[in-house]
């Protein structure tokens, strides 16, 4: 009898455990479904955020390109206005806004690990001088002094990503000016080593502003955090340390920070940059302007026939004015369909193609042009961050791209590169 009782109890216990196991299994299954749904929802939200930031960047870059382009044209047509305070203010504000836009984009794409470095030829002295000219307006409207030194031993152009380098230096200079009051900021560019066709260059930004407390130092590392509104100026968000360090790592460089209560703070960014090798490297660095290139080696036609395609009339005006001053014969059109007809019935040395156009965008327009013209260089002019467009650009048959807003020198350099590639040897 006892055995029957014990057996019955065991059966009840086993049945109970089986029921509980089934319940737990169902609960876990439901939880897994909830987690998967939550994961999918989070991914969708993340993708929506990236798309929104990319779209916002485009919407900001398009008018900014117009402002910066027109400012440059005004300076060219009226050299006396170069030192005009209003023009300087306009240039500084637009350059600073561009830095902020790039900061937001870099955060977005660093999280997605989608930043791709570009290898282009550039002049270190040119980009650092442009930075100083840009920030000189900020010091004119304050009691600070901005000093600049460039090592004359850095004589040649280098190969790398000038946009990322400029972004790092703009953040460092902005930070230094932000924390300096009635003091000085010294920006120096020095050659540490010239070995194996590579420059090792140090970019130092030193300021004698107030000593940052340990608590404030921590807050520097928080994105878009203002340490103390009373201590900040019109320079806004200042250094985003996460951005700077991430970008420095992309260039295989390092940002070293030193603090001293008596002499202030110093940021040093050290990076290796390959020297651009040309026949005349040792004699004279090349420039980004076609007009100044050596006539004997230049492959540029006496007059370049260019087709510029952009749905924004202001952008067409800026591009036309910019290139006409460099011996270009420009035809401008505001839609892809008419651009196709013009390309069919005319011969052009280069086509500059906006990507984001209504009805037929730049990708579609390029594909159709490539059906009857596989050779003419087509360069994308885009306000959309090309990290998301690289595959489409290559598949469509575009030869290259340039991100708005760009300088005249950058545009001329990229056109020159592709005219050389297509010229008869």
Buried (B, 14 or more C-beta within 10 A) or exposed (E): EEEEEEEEEEEEEEEEEEEEEEEEEEEEEEEEEEEEEEEEEEEEEEEEEBEEBBEBBBEBBBBBBBBBBBBBBBBBEEEEBEEEEEBBBBBBBBBBBBBBBBBBBBBBBBEEEEBEEEEBBBBBBBBBBBBBBBBBBBBEEBEBEBEBEBBEEBBBBBBBBBBBBBBBBBBBBBBBBBBBBEBBBBBBBBBEEBEEEBBBBBBBBBBBBBBBEEEBBEEBEEEEEEBEEEBBBEBBBBBBBBBBBBBBEBBEBEBEBEEEEEEBBBBBBBBBBEBBEBEEBEEEBBBBEBEEBEEEEBEBEEEBBBBBBBBBEBBBBBBBBBBEEBEBEBBBBBBBBEBBEBBEEEEBBBBBBBBBBEEBBBBBBBBBBBEEBEEBBBBBBBBBBBBBBEEBBEEBBBBBBBBBBBBBBBBBBBBBBBBEEEEEE
